[in-house]
Amino acid sequence: MTATPLYCAEPARLDAARRLCERFSLPLIKQRPADGYWLELGSERLELLTTGKHGAVYAEFVDGAARHRREQGGGRGQPVAKAVGLRGARDLPHVVDATAGLGRDSFVLATLGCRVTMVERSPVAAALLADALERAERDETTRDIAARMTLVLANSRDWLAGLAEAQRPDVVFVDPMFPDTDKKSAAAKKDMQAFQHVIGDDMDSAELLAAAIAAAKVRVVVKRPRLGAAIAGVKPSAVLDGKSTRFDLYVIKALASG
């Protein structure tokens, strides 16, 4: 698959563009492409663009929906927080988000005090996350949250398998990107079609789940559409249903005794 190029639209940020290209092995181009997909670094942020009618795709931890969830998200009562085991927890877990994507769930968990390692195998997604993280580090309202977030560019399956005993996380969070067979849903998320096209589907979810179960100390949490199929292989220990999504829980102690 051809690497997605990066175009710097803001001359003053050329050094930042070069650093991103070097870190994530992205080709730097001198003019905006006439078609296809590309990353574009502007004065405010890094975006994934394509020729078409939908808007830009970017990661955001400071404003918009991230700000709303930070200020009015519902604390540990949020479904993702309950799924990870935060409700009533005395010690907050170290969470590995093994399919970080645009980092939305990672940010919620870091907002609630968790130490979160975001692992992403797509250089495009990782670059968008790095840009969002840098902006969050500069903003005084999110600086402390960003300090709890670490970004790793790697294939999660291999990365988890290579962890030493002392590095094993308490929780591994998995939100696989499957082919969208719901045409109505896909049409409603045009801006995400570009992201999914560039990132690709997670066709090795069963292998990732096995690696996650082997690495996690406490539990693995898999986020799925409410009516979506569970990942093939190990049966969940419990299921936490929501309005549009659900969380399949693989509790390590329960799996060991099962």
FIKOLZA-1660 file (N, C-alpha, C; in steps of 0.1 Angstrom, whole numbers, plus 5000, padded with zeros to 4 digits):
% residues 258
   i   px   py   pz ch aa at
   1 5009 4988 5000  A  M  N
   1 5000 5000 5000  A  M CA
   1 5009 5013 5000  A  M  C
   2 5006 5022 4991  A  T  N
   2 5014 5034 4990  A  T CA
   2 5012 5043 5002  A  T  C
   3 5024 5048 5007  A  A  N
   3 5023 5057 5019  A  A CA
   3 5016 5070 5016  A  A  C
   4 5008 5074 5026  A  T  N
   4 5000 5086 5024  A  T CA
   4 5009 5098 5026  A  T  C
   5 5010 5107 5016  A  P  N
   5 5019 5119 5017  A  P CA
   5 5014 5130 5026  A  P  C
   6 5023 5138 5030  A  L  N
   6 5020 5150 5039  A  L CA
   6 5024 5162 5032  A  L  C
   7 5015 5172 5031  A  Y  N
   7 5017 5185 5025  A  Y CA
   7 5016 5195 5036  A  Y  C
   8 5026 5204 5036  A  C  N
   8 5026 5215 5046  A  C CA
   8 5021 5228 5040  A  C  C
   9 5009 5232 5044  A  A  N
   9 5002 5244 5039  A  A CA
   9 5006 5256 5046  A  A  C
  10 5014 5255 5057  A  E  N
  10 5018 5267 5065  A  E CA
  10 5034 5267 5065  A  E  C
  11 5040 5275 5056  A  P  N
  11 5055 5276 5055  A  P CA
  11 5062 5276 5069  A  P  C
  12 5056 5283 5078  A  A  N
  12 5062 5285 5091  A  A CA
  12 5063 5272 5099  A  A  C
  13 5056 5262 5095  A  R  N
  13 5055 5249 5102  A  R CA
  13 5063 5238 5094  A  R  C
  14 5071 5242 5085  A  L  N
  14 5078 5232 5077  A  L CA
  14 5087 5223 5085  A  L  C
  15 5093 5228 5096  A  D  N
  15 5101 5220 5104  A  D CA
  15 5093 5209 5111  A  D  C
  16 5081 5213 5116  A  A  N
  16 5072 5204 5123  A  A CA
  16 5067 5193 5113  A  A  C
  17 5065 5197 5100  A  A  N
  17 5061 5187 5090  A  A CA
  17 5072 5177 5088  A  A  C
  18 5084 5182 5087  A  R  N
  18 5095 5173 5085  A  R CA
  18 5097 5163 5097  A  R  C
  19 5095 5168 5109  A  R  N
  19 5096 5159 5121  A  R CA
  19 5085 5148 5120  A  R  C
  20 5073 5152 5116  A  L  N
  20 5062 5142 5115  A  L CA
  20 5066 5132 5104  A  L  C
  21 5071 5136 5093  A  C  N
  21 5074 5127 5082  A  C CA
  21 5085 5118 5086  A  C  C
  22 5095 5123 5093  A  E  N
  22 5106 5114 5098  A  E CA
  22 5102 5104 5108  A  E  C
  23 5093 5109 5118  A  R  N
  23 5089 5100 5128  A  R CA
  23 5080 5089 5123  A  R  C
  24 5071 5092 5113  A  F  N
  24 5061 5082 5109  A  F CA
  24 5064 5077 5095  A  F  C
  25 5075 5080 5089  A  S  N
  25 5079 5075 5076  A  S CA
  25 5069 5079 5065  A  S  C
  26 5066 5092 5065  A  L  N
  26 5056 5097 5055  A  L CA
  26 5064 5105 5045  A  L  C
  27 5060 5104 5032  A  P  N
  27 5066 5113 5022  A  P CA
  27 5061 5127 5023  A  P  C
  28 5071 5137 5023  A  L  N
  28 5067 5151 5023  A  L CA
  28 5066 5156 5008  A  L  C
  29 5055 5162 5005  A  I  N
  29 5053 5167 4991  A  I CA
  29 5052 5182 4991  A  I  C
  30 5055 5188 4980  A  K  N
  30 5056 5203 4979  A  K CA
  30 5043 5209 4974  A  K  C
  31 5034 5202 4969  A  Q  N
  31 5021 5208 4965  A  Q CA
  31 5010 5199 4968  A  Q  C
  32 4998 5204 4970  A  R  N
  32 4986 5197 4974  A  R CA
  32 4982 5188 4962  A  R  C
  33 4979 5175 4965  A  P  N
  33 4976 5166 4954  A  P CA
  33 4962 5169 4948  A  P  C
  34 4961 5165 4935  A  A  N
  34 4948 5168 4928  A  A CA
  34 4938 5157 4931  A  A  C
  35 4942 5146 4936  A  D  N
  35 4932 5135 4940  A  D CA
  35 4939 5126 4950  A  D  C
  36 4931 5116 4954  A  G  N
  36 4935 5107 4965  A  G CA
  36 4934 5113 4979  A  G  C
  37 4942 5107 4988  A  Y  N
  37 4942 5111 5002  A  Y CA
  37 4956 5116 5006  A  Y  C
  38 4956 5126 5014  A  W  N
  38 4968 5132 5019  A  W CA
  38 4966 5138 5033  A  W  C
  39 4977 5139 5040  A  L  N
  39 4977 5146 5053  A  L CA
  39 4982 5161 5050  A  L  C
  40 4975 5170 5057  A  E  N
  40 4979 5184 5054  A  E CA
  40 4981 5191 5068  A  E  C
  41 4993 5197 5069  A  L  N
  41 4996 5204 5082  A  L CA
  41 4993 5219 5079  A  L  C
  42 4983 5225 5086  A  G  N
  42 4980 5239 5085  A  G CA
  42 4985 5247 5097  A  G  C
  43 4980 5258 5098  A  S  N
  43 4984 5267 5110  A  S CA
  43 4979 5262 5123  A  S  C
  44 4967 5254 5123  A  E  N
  44 4961 5250 5135  A  E CA
  44 4964 5235 5138  A  E  C
  45 4963 5226 5128  A  R  N
  45 4964 5212 5131  A  R CA
  45 4968 5204 5119  A  R  C
  46 4970 5191 5121  A  L  N
  46 4972 5182 5110  A  L CA
  46 4958 5175 5107  A  L  C
  47 4955 5174 5094  A  E  N
  47 4942 5168 5089  A  E CA
  47 4945 5158 5078  A  E  C
  48 4936 5148 5078  A  L  N
  48 4935 5139 5066  A  L CA
  48 4925 5144 5057  A  L  C
  49 4929 5147 5044  A  L  N
  49 4920 5153 5034  A  L CA
  49 4919 5144 5022  A  L  C
  50 4909 5146 5014  A  T  N
  50 4907 5139 5001  A  T CA
  50 4898 5148 4993  A  T  C
  51 4899 5146 4980  A  T  N
  51 4890 5154 4971  A  T CA
  51 4876 5148 4972  A  T  C
  52 4866 5156 4976  A  G  N
  52 4853 5151 4978  A  G CA
  52 4845 5161 4987  A  G  C
  53 4833 5157 4991  A  K  N
  53 4824 5166 4997  A  K CA
  53 4825 5165 5013  A  K  C
  54 4831 5155 5018  A  H  N
  54 4831 5154 5033  A  H CA
  54 4843 5162 5039  A  H  C
  55 4842 5165 5051  A  G  N
  55 4851 5173 5058  A  G CA
  55 4864 5166 5062  A  G  C
  56 4873 5174 5068  A  A  N
  56 4886 5169 5072  A  A CA
  56 4885 5160 5084  A  A  C
  57 4894 5150 5085  A  V  N
  57 4895 5141 5096  A  V CA
  57 4907 5144 5104  A  V  C
  58 4905 5146 5117  A  Y  N
  58 4916 5149 5126  A  Y CA
  58 4914 5145 5140  A  Y  C
  59 4924 5143 5148  A  A  N
  59 4922 5139 5162  A  A CA
  59 4922 5152 5170  A  A  C
  60 4913 5152 5180  A  E  N
  60 4911 5164 5188  A  E CA
  60 4910 5161 5203  A  E  C
  61 4918 5167 5212  A  F  N
  61 4917 5164 5226  A  F CA
  61 4914 5177 5234  A  F  C
  62 4913 5189 5228  A  V  N
  62 4912 5201 5235  A  V CA
  62 4898 5207 5234  A  V  C
  63 4893 5208 5221  A  D  N
  63 4880 5215 5219  A  D CA
  63 4869 5205 5214  A  D  C
  64 4858 5210 5211  A  G  N
  64 4847 5202 5205  A  G CA
  64 4842 5191 5214  A  G  C
  65 4840 5180 5208  A  A  N
  65 4834 5168 5216  A  A CA
  65 4843 5164 5227  A  A  C
  66 4856 5166 5225  A  A  N
  66 4865 5162 5236  A  A CA
  66 4863 5171 5248  A  A  C
  67 4861 5184 5246  A  R  N
  67 4859 5193 5257  A  R CA
  67 4846 5190 5264  A  R  C
  68 4836 5187 5256  A  H  N
  68 4822 5184 5262  A  H CA
  68 4823 5172 5271  A  H  C
  69 4830 5162 5266  A  R  N
  69 4831 5149 5274  A  R CA
  69 4840 5151 5286  A  R  C
  70 4850 5160 5285  A  R  N
  70 4859 5163 5296  A  R CA
  70 4851 5170 5307  A  R  C
  71 4842 5180 5303  A  E  N
  71 4835 5188 5313  A  E CA
  71 4822 5182 5317  A  E  C
  72 4815 5175 5309  A  Q  N
  72 4802 5170 5312  A  Q CA
  72 4799 5155 5308  A  Q  C
  73 4810 5148 5308  A  G  N
  73 4809 5134 5302  A  G CA
  73 4802 5124 5312  A  G  C
  74 4802 5127 5324  A  G  N
  74 4795 5117 5333  A  G CA
  74 4805 5109 5342  A  G  C
  75 4818 5113 5342  A  G  N
  75 4828 5107 5351  A  G CA
  75 4829 5092 5349  A  G  C
  76 4830 5086 5361  A  R  N
  76 4832 5071 5361  A  R CA
  76 4819 5063 5358  A  R  C
  77 4808 5071 5356  A  G  N
  77 4796 5064 5352  A  G CA
  77 4794 5062 5338  A  G  C
  78 4803 5067 5330  A  Q  N
  78 4803 5065 5315  A  Q CA
  78 4805 5050 5312  A  Q  C
  79 4798 5045 5301  A  P  N
  79 4799 5031 5298  A  P CA
  79 4814 5026 5296  A  P  C
  80 4822 5034 5290  A  V  N
  80 4836 5030 5288  A  V CA
  80 4843 5029 5301  A  V  C
  81 4840 5038 5310  A  A  N
  81 4847 5037 5323  A  A CA
  81 4842 5025 5331  A  A  C
  82 4829 5022 5330  A  K  N
  82 4824 5010 5337  A  K CA
  82 4830 4997 5331  A  K  C
  83 4831 4997 5318  A  A  N
  83 4837 4986 5311  A  A CA
  83 4851 4983 5315  A  A  C
  84 4859 4993 5317  A  V  N
  84 4873 4992 5320  A  V CA
  84 4875 4989 5335  A  V  C
  85 4864 4991 5343  A  G  N
  85 4865 4988 5357  A  G CA
  85 4868 4999 5366  A  G  C
  86 4865 5012 5362  A  L  N
  86 4868 5023 5371  A  L CA
  86 4858 5026 5382  A  L  C
  87 4846 5021 5380  A  R  N
  87 4835 5024 5390  A  R CA
  87 4839 5017 5403  A  R  C
  88 4841 5024 5413  A  G  N
  88 4845 5019 5426  A  G CA
  88 4859 5015 5428  A  G  C
  89 4867 5017 5417  A  A  N
  89 4881 5013 5418  A  A CA
  89 4889 5022 5427  A  A  C
  90 4898 5016 5435  A  R  N
  90 4906 5024 5444  A  R CA
  90 4919 5028 5436  A  R  C
  91 4925 5019 5429  A  D  N
  91 4937 5021 5421  A  D CA
  91 4933 5021 5406  A  D  C
  92 4936 5032 5400  A  L  N
  92 4933 5034 5386  A  L CA
  92 4942 5025 5377  A  L  C
  93 4937 5018 5367  A  P  N
  93 4945 5009 5359  A  P CA
  93 4953 5016 5349  A  P  C
  94 4964 5009 5345  A  H  N
  94 4971 5013 5333  A  H CA
  94 4964 5006 5321  A  H  C
  95 4960 5014 5312  A  V  N
  95 4952 5008 5300  A  V CA
  95 4960 5009 5287  A  V  C
  96 4961 4999 5280  A  V  N
  96 4966 4999 5266  A  V CA
  96 4954 4999 5257  A  V  C
  97 4953 5010 5249  A  D  N
  97 4943 5011 5238  A  D CA
  97 4950 5005 5226  A  D  C
  98 4947 4993 5223  A  A  N
  98 4954 4986 5212  A  A CA
  98 4950 4989 5198  A  A  C
  99 4940 4997 5197  A  T  N
  99 4935 5001 5184  A  T CA
  99 4931 5016 5185  A  T  C
 100 4941 5024 5187  A  A  N
 100 4939 5038 5192  A  A CA
 100 4931 5047 5183  A  A  C
 101 4932 5045 5169  A  G  N
 101 4924 5053 5160  A  G CA
 101 4926 5068 5162  A  G  C
 102 4915 5075 5165  A  L  N
 102 4916 5089 5167  A  L CA
 102 4917 5093 5182  A  L  C
 103 4918 5082 5190  A  G  N
 103 4921 5084 5205  A  G CA
 103 4910 5089 5214  A  G  C
 104 4898 5088 5209  A  R  N
 104 4887 5094 5217  A  R CA
 104 4885 5086 5230  A  R  C
 105 4885 5073 5230  A  D  N
 105 4883 5065 5242  A  D CA
 105 4895 5067 5251  A  D  C
 106 4907 5067 5245  A  S  N
 106 4919 5069 5253  A  S CA
 106 4919 5082 5260  A  S  C
 107 4914 5093 5254  A  F  N
 107 4913 5106 5260  A  F CA
 107 4903 5106 5272  A  F  C
 108 4892 5099 5270  A  V  N
 108 4882 5098 5281  A  V CA
 108 4888 5091 5293  A  V  C
 109 4895 5080 5291  A  L  N
 109 4901 5073 5302  A  L CA
 109 4912 5080 5309  A  L  C
 110 4920 5088 5301  A  A  N
 110 4931 5096 5306  A  A CA
 110 4925 5108 5314  A  A  C
 111 4914 5113 5310  A  T  N
 111 4907 5124 5317  A  T CA
 111 4902 5119 5331  A  T  C
 112 4899 5106 5332  A  L  N
 112 4894 5101 5344  A  L CA
 112 4906 5096 5353  A  L  C
 113 4918 5098 5349  A  G  N
 113 4930 5096 5357  A  G CA
 113 4938 5084 5353  A  G  C
 114 4934 5076 5343  A  C  N
 114 4941 5064 5339  A  C CA
 114 4954 5068 5332  A  C  C
 115 4964 5060 5333  A  R  N
 115 4976 5061 5325  A  R CA
 115 4973 5052 5312  A  R  C
 116 4974 5058 5300  A  V  N
 116 4969 5052 5288  A  V CA
 116 4981 5052 5278  A  V  C
 117 4983 5040 5273  A  T  N
 117 4993 5038 5262  A  T CA
 117 4985 5036 5249  A  T  C
 118 4986 5045 5240  A  M  N
 118 4978 5044 5227  A  M CA
 118 4988 5037 5217  A  M  C
 119 4983 5025 5212  A  V  N
 119 4991 5018 5202  A  V CA
 119 4984 5018 5189  A  V  C
 120 4990 5023 5179  A  E  N
 120 4984 5024 5166  A  E CA
 120 4994 5020 5155  A  E  C
 121 4990 5011 5146  A  R  N
 121 4999 5006 5136  A  R CA
 121 4998 5014 5123  A  R  C
 122 4988 5022 5121  A  S  N
 122 4988 5031 5109  A  S CA
 122 4996 5043 5111  A  S  C
 123 5006 5046 5103  A  P  N
 123 5014 5059 5104  A  P CA
 123 5005 5071 5103  A  P  C
 124 4994 5070 5095  A  V  N
 124 4985 5082 5093  A  V CA
 124 4978 5085 5106  A  V  C
 125 4972 5075 5112  A  A  N
 125 4965 5076 5125  A  A CA
 125 4974 5081 5136  A  A  C
 126 4986 5075 5136  A  A  N
 126 4996 5078 5146  A  A CA
 126 5001 5093 5145  A  A  C
 127 5002 5098 5132  A  A  N
 127 5006 5112 5130  A  A CA
 127 4995 5121 5135  A  A  C
 128 4982 5118 5132  A  L  N
 128 4971 5126 5137  A  L CA
 128 4971 5126 5152  A  L  C
 129 4973 5115 5158  A  L  N
 129 4973 5114 5173  A  L CA
 129 4985 5122 5179  A  L  C
 130 4996 5121 5172  A  A  N
 130 5008 5129 5177  A  A CA
 130 5005 5144 5177  A  A  C
 131 4999 5148 5166  A  D  N
 131 4996 5162 5165  A  D CA
 131 4986 5167 5175  A  D  C
 132 4975 5159 5178  A  A  N
 132 4965 5162 5188  A  A CA
 132 4971 5162 5202  A  A  C
 133 4980 5153 5204  A  L  N
 133 4987 5152 5217  A  L CA
 133 4996 5164 5220  A  L  C
 134 5003 5168 5210  A  E  N
 134 5011 5180 5211  A  E CA
 134 5003 5192 5214  A  E  C
 135 4992 5194 5207  A  R  N
 135 4983 5205 5210  A  R CA
 135 4977 5204 5224  A  R  C
 136 4974 5192 5229  A  A  N
 136 4968 5191 5242  A  A CA
 136 4979 5194 5253  A  A  C
 137 4992 5191 5250  A  E  N
 137 5002 5194 5259  A  E CA
 137 5005 5209 5261  A  E  C
 138 5002 5216 5250  A  R  N
 138 5004 5231 5250  A  R CA
 138 4992 5238 5258  A  R  C
 139 4981 5232 5258  A  D  N
 139 4969 5238 5264  A  D CA
 139 4968 5235 5279  A  D  C
 140 4967 5246 5287  A  E  N
 140 4967 5244 5302  A  E CA
 140 4955 5236 5307  A  E  C
 141 4944 5235 5300  A  T  N
 141 4933 5228 5304  A  T CA
 141 4934 5213 5302  A  T  C
 142 4943 5209 5293  A  T  N
 142 4945 5194 5290  A  T CA
 142 4959 5189 5292  A  T  C
 143 4968 5198 5297  A  R  N
 143 4982 5194 5298  A  R CA
 143 4984 5182 5307  A  R  C
 144 4977 5182 5319  A  D  N
 144 4978 5171 5328  A  D CA
 144 4973 5158 5323  A  D  C
 145 4962 5159 5315  A  I  N
 145 4956 5147 5309  A  I CA
 145 4966 5142 5299  A  I  C
 146 4971 5150 5290  A  A  N
 146 4980 5146 5280  A  A CA
 146 4993 5139 5286  A  A  C
 147 4997 5143 5297  A  A  N
 147 5009 5138 5304  A  A CA
 147 5006 5123 5308  A  A  C
 148 4994 5119 5309  A  R  N
 148 4991 5105 5312  A  R CA
 148 4989 5096 5299  A  R  C
 149 4991 5102 5287  A  M  N
 149 4989 5095 5275  A  M CA
 149 5003 5093 5267  A  M  C
 150 5005 5081 5263  A  T  N
 150 5018 5078 5255  A  T CA
 150 5013 5072 5242  A  T  C
 151 5020 5076 5231  A  L  N
 151 5017 5071 5218  A  L CA
 151 5028 5061 5213  A  L  C
 152 5024 5050 5208  A  V  N
 152 5034 5040 5203  A  V CA
 152 5029 5036 5188  A  V  C
 153 5038 5037 5179  A  L  N
 153 5035 5033 5165  A  L CA
 153 5040 5018 5164  A  L  C
 154 5031 5009 5164  A  A  N
 154 5034 4995 5163  A  A CA
 154 5022 4986 5160  A  A  C
 155 5024 4974 5156  A  N  N
 155 5013 4964 5154  A  N CA
 155 5011 4959 5168  A  N  C
 156 4999 4962 5173  A  S  N
 156 4995 4958 5188  A  S CA
 156 4997 4943 5191  A  S  C
 157 4994 4935 5181  A  R  N
 157 4995 4921 5184  A  R CA
 157 5010 4917 5187  A  R  C
 158 5019 4922 5179  A  D  N
 158 5033 4919 5182  A  D CA
 158 5038 4927 5194  A  D  C
 159 5034 4939 5195  A  W  N
 159 5039 4948 5206  A  W CA
 159 5034 4942 5220  A  W  C
 160 5022 4937 5221  A  L  N
 160 5017 4931 5233  A  L CA
 160 5025 4918 5236  A  L  C
 161 5027 4910 5226  A  A  N
 161 5034 4898 5228  A  A CA
 161 5049 4900 5233  A  A  C
 162 5054 4911 5230  A  G  N
 162 5068 4914 5233  A  G CA
 162 5070 4921 5247  A  G  C
 163 5059 4923 5254  A  L  N
 163 5060 4930 5267  A  L CA
 163 5067 4921 5278  A  L  C
 164 5075 4927 5285  A  A  N
 164 5081 4920 5297  A  A CA
 164 5070 4920 5308  A  A  C
 165 5072 4911 5317  A  E  N
 165 5062 4909 5328  A  E CA
 165 5059 4922 5335  A  E  C
 166 5069 4930 5338  A  A  N
 166 5067 4943 5345  A  A CA
 166 5060 4954 5337  A  A  C
 167 5060 4952 5324  A  Q  N
 167 5053 4961 5315  A  Q CA
 167 5039 4958 5312  A  Q  C
 168 5034 4947 5316  A  R  N
 168 5020 4942 5313  A  R CA
 168 5010 4952 5318  A  R  C
 169 5000 4956 5310  A  P  N
 169 4990 4966 5315  A  P CA
 169 4979 4958 5323  A  P  C
 170 4972 4966 5330  A  D  N
 170 4960 4960 5338  A  D CA
 170 4949 4957 5328  A  D  C
 171 4947 4966 5319  A  V  N
 171 4935 4964 5309  A  V CA
 171 4940 4967 5295  A  V  C
 172 4936 4959 5286  A  V  N
 172 4938 4961 5272  A  V CA
 172 4924 4964 5266  A  V  C
 173 4923 4976 5259  A  F  N
 173 4911 4980 5253  A  F CA
 173 4912 4978 5238  A  F  C
 174 4902 4972 5231  A  V  N
 174 4902 4969 5217  A  V CA
 174 4889 4974 5211  A  V  C
 175 4891 4982 5200  A  D  N
 175 4879 4987 5193  A  D CA
 175 4882 4985 5178  A  D  C
 176 4880 4972 5173  A  P  N
 176 4884 4969 5159  A  P CA
 176 4876 4976 5149  A  P  C
 177 4882 4980 5138  A  M  N
 177 4875 4986 5127  A  M CA
 177 4872 4975 5117  A  M  C
 178 4859 4971 5116  A  F  N
 178 4854 4961 5107  A  F CA
 178 4848 4967 5095  A  F  C
 179 4847 4960 5084  A  P  N
 179 4840 4965 5072  A  P CA
 179 4826 4970 5075  A  P  C
 180 4822 4981 5071  A  D  N
 180 4809 4987 5074  A  D CA
 180 4799 4982 5064  A  D  C
 181 4790 4972 5068  A  T  N
 181 4780 4967 5059  A  T CA
 181 4767 4974 5059  A  T  C
 182 4766 4983 5069  A  D  N
 182 4754 4991 5070  A  D CA
 182 4755 5004 5062  A  D  C
 183 4749 5004 5050  A  K  N
 183 4750 5015 5040  A  K CA
 183 4744 5028 5046  A  K  C
 184 4734 5027 5054  A  K  N
 184 4728 5039 5060  A  K CA
 184 4738 5045 5070  A  K  C
 185 4744 5037 5078  A  S  N
 185 4754 5041 5087  A  S CA
 185 4766 5047 5080  A  S  C
 186 4770 5041 5070  A  A  N
 186 4782 5046 5063  A  A CA
 186 4780 5059 5057  A  A  C
 187 4767 5061 5051  A  A  N
 187 4764 5074 5045  A  A CA
 187 4764 5085 5055  A  A  C
 188 4761 5082 5068  A  A  N
 188 4760 5092 5078  A  A CA
 188 4774 5096 5083  A  A  C
 189 4784 5088 5080  A  K  N
 189 4797 5091 5085  A  K CA
 189 4807 5093 5074  A  K  C
 190 4804 5101 5064  A  K  N
 190 4812 5103 5052  A  K CA
 190 4827 5107 5056  A  K  C
 191 4828 5116 5066  A  D  N
 191 4841 5121 5070  A  D CA
 191 4850 5109 5075  A  D  C
 192 4844 5099 5080  A  M  N
 192 4851 5087 5085  A  M CA
 192 4855 5077 5075  A  M  C
 193 4848 5078 5063  A  Q  N
 193 4851 5069 5052  A  Q CA
 193 4865 5070 5047  A  Q  C
 194 4870 5083 5047  A  A  N
 194 4884 5085 5043  A  A CA
 194 4893 5079 5053  A  A  C
 195 4890 5080 5065  A  F  N
 195 4899 5075 5076  A  F CA
 195 4899 5059 5075  A  F  C
 196 4887 5053 5073  A  Q  N
 196 4887 5039 5072  A  Q CA
 196 4894 5034 5060  A  Q  C
 197 4892 5041 5049  A  H  N
 197 4899 5037 5036  A  H CA
 197 4914 5037 5038  A  H  C
 198 4919 5048 5044  A  V  N
 198 4934 5049 5046  A  V CA
 198 4939 5039 5056  A  V  C
 199 4932 5038 5067  A  I  N
 199 4937 5029 5078  A  I CA
 199 4935 5015 5075  A  I  C
 200 4924 5011 5069  A  G  N
 200 4921 4997 5066  A  G CA
 200 4913 4990 5077  A  G  C
 201 4907 4979 5074  A  D  N
 201 4900 4971 5084  A  D CA
 201 4909 4962 5093  A  D  C
 202 4905 4959 5105  A  D  N
 202 4913 4951 5113  A  D CA
 202 4908 4936 5111  A  D  C
 203 4915 4930 5101  A  M  N
 203 4911 4916 5098  A  M CA
 203 4917 4905 5106  A  M  C
 204 4926 4910 5116  A  D  N
 204 4933 4900 5124  A  D CA
 204 4929 4902 5139  A  D  C
 205 4916 4905 5140  A  S  N
 205 4910 4908 5154  A  S CA
 205 4911 4896 5163  A  S  C
 206 4909 4884 5158  A  A  N
 206 4910 4872 5167  A  A CA
 206 4924 4870 5172  A  A  C
 207 4934 4872 5164  A  E  N
 207 4948 4871 5169  A  E CA
 207 4951 4882 5179  A  E  C
 208 4946 4894 5176  A  L  N
 208 4948 4905 5185  A  L CA
 208 4942 4903 5199  A  L  C
 209 4930 4897 5199  A  L  N
 209 4923 4894 5211  A  L CA
 209 4931 4884 5219  A  L  C
 210 4936 4874 5213  A  A  N
 210 4944 4864 5220  A  A CA
 210 4957 4870 5226  A  A  C
 211 4963 4879 5219  A  A  N
 211 4975 4886 5224  A  A CA
 211 4971 4895 5236  A  A  C
 212 4959 4901 5235  A  A  N
 212 4955 4910 5245  A  A CA
 212 4952 4903 5258  A  A  C
 213 4945 4891 5257  A  I  N
 213 4942 4883 5268  A  I CA
 213 4955 4878 5275  A  I  C
 214 4965 4874 5267  A  A  N
 214 4978 4870 5272  A  A CA
 214 4985 4881 5280  A  A  C
 215 4983 4893 5275  A  A  N
 215 4991 4904 5281  A  A CA
 215 4984 4911 5293  A  A  C
 216 4971 4912 5293  A  A  N
 216 4964 4919 5303  A  A CA
 216 4964 4912 5317  A  A  C
 217 4966 4920 5327  A  K  N
 217 4966 4915 5341  A  K CA
 217 4952 4913 5346  A  K  C
 218 4943 4922 5343  A  V  N
 218 4929 4922 5349  A  V CA
 218 4918 4918 5339  A  V  C
 219 4918 4926 5328  A  R  N
 219 4907 4923 5318  A  R CA
 219 4910 4929 5304  A  R  C
 220 4903 4923 5294  A  V  N
 220 4903 4929 5281  A  V CA
 220 4889 4934 5278  A  V  C
 221 4888 4946 5272  A  V  N
 221 4875 4952 5269  A  V CA
 221 4875 4953 5254  A  V  C
 222 4865 4948 5247  A  V  N
 222 4863 4949 5233  A  V CA
 222 4850 4957 5230  A  V  C
 223 4852 4968 5223  A  K  N
 223 4841 4977 5220  A  K CA
 223 4835 4973 5206  A  K  C
 224 4822 4971 5206  A  R  N
 224 4815 4966 5194  A  R CA
 224 4802 4974 5191  A  R  C
 225 4798 4974 5179  A  P  N
 225 4784 4979 5176  A  P CA
 225 4774 4970 5184  A  P  C
 226 4763 4976 5189  A  R  N
 226 4754 4969 5198  A  R CA
 226 4750 4955 5193  A  R  C
 227 4747 4955 5180  A  L  N
 227 4743 4942 5173  A  L CA
 227 4754 4935 5165  A  L  C
 228 4766 4940 5167  A  G  N
 228 4777 4934 5159  A  G CA
 228 4781 4921 5165  A  G  C
 229 4787 4913 5157  A  A  N
 229 4792 4899 5161  A  A CA
 229 4804 4901 5170  A  A  C
 230 4805 4892 5180  A  A  N
 230 4817 4891 5188  A  A CA
 230 4829 4887 5180  A  A  C
 231 4841 4890 5185  A  I  N
 231 4853 4885 5178  A  I CA
 231 4853 4870 5180  A  I  C
 232 4857 4863 5169  A  A  N
 232 4857 4849 5170  A  A CA
 232 4868 4844 5179  A  A  C
 233 4865 4832 5185  A  G  N
 233 4875 4827 5195  A  G CA
 233 4870 4826 5209  A  G  C
 234 4876 4833 5218  A  V  N
 234 4872 4832 5232  A  V CA
 234 4859 4838 5235  A  V  C
 235 4850 4832 5243  A  K  N
 235 4837 4838 5246  A  K CA
 235 4839 4848 5257  A  K  C
 236 4832 4860 5256  A  P  N
 236 4833 4870 5266  A  P CA
 236 4828 4865 5280  A  P  C
 237 4834 4870 5291  A  S  N
 237 4830 4867 5304  A  S CA
 237 4817 4874 5308  A  S  C
 238 4815 4886 5302  A  A  N
 238 4804 4894 5305  A  A CA
 238 4802 4904 5293  A  A  C
 239 4790 4909 5292  A  V  N
 239 4787 4919 5282  A  V CA
 239 4780 4931 5288  A  V  C
 240 4785 4943 5285  A  L  N
 240 4779 4955 5290  A  L CA
 240 4772 4962 5278  A  L  C
 241 4759 4962 5278  A  D  N
 241 4752 4968 5267  A  D CA
 241 4750 4983 5268  A  D  C
 242 4750 4990 5257  A  G  N
 242 4747 5004 5257  A  G CA
 242 4737 5007 5246  A  G  C
 243 4734 5020 5243  A  K  N
 243 4724 5023 5233  A  K CA
 243 4728 5020 5219  A  K  C
 244 4740 5023 5215  A  S  N
 244 4745 5020 5202  A  S CA
 244 4757 5011 5201  A  S  C
 245 4764 5010 5212  A  T  N
 245 4775 5001 5213  A  T CA
 245 4774 4992 5225  A  T  C
 246 4783 4982 5226  A  R  N
 246 4783 4973 5237  A  R CA
 246 4798 4970 5240  A  R  C
 247 4801 4965 5252  A  F  N
 247 4814 4962 5256  A  F CA
 247 4815 4947 5259  A  F  C
 248 4823 4939 5252  A  D  N
 248 4825 4925 5256  A  D CA
 248 4837 4925 5265  A  D  C
 249 4834 4919 5277  A  L  N
 249 4845 4919 5287  A  L CA
 249 4851 4905 5288  A  L  C
 250 4864 4904 5289  A  Y  N
 250 4871 4892 5291  A  Y CA
 250 4879 4893 5303  A  Y  C
 251 4873 4889 5314  A  V  N
 251 4880 4891 5328  A  V CA
 251 4890 4879 5329  A  V  C
 252 4902 4883 5332  A  I  N
 252 4913 4873 5332  A  I CA
 252 4911 4862 5342  A  I  C
 253 4907 4866 5354  A  K  N
 253 4905 4856 5365  A  K CA
 253 4894 4846 5361  A  K  C
 254 4883 4852 5355  A  A  N
 254 4872 4843 5351  A  A CA
 254 4876 4834 5340  A  A  C
 255 4884 4839 5331  A  L  N
 255 4889 4831 5319  A  L CA
 255 4898 4820 5324  A  L  C
 256 4906 4823 5334  A  A  N
 256 4916 4813 5340  A  A CA
 256 4909 4802 5347  A  A  C
 257 4897 4805 5353  A  S  N
 257 4890 4795 5361  A  S CA
 257 4879 4788 5353  A  S  C
 258 4877 4794 5340  A  G  N
 258 4866 4788 5332  A  G CA
 258 4870 4776 5325  A  G  C
% end
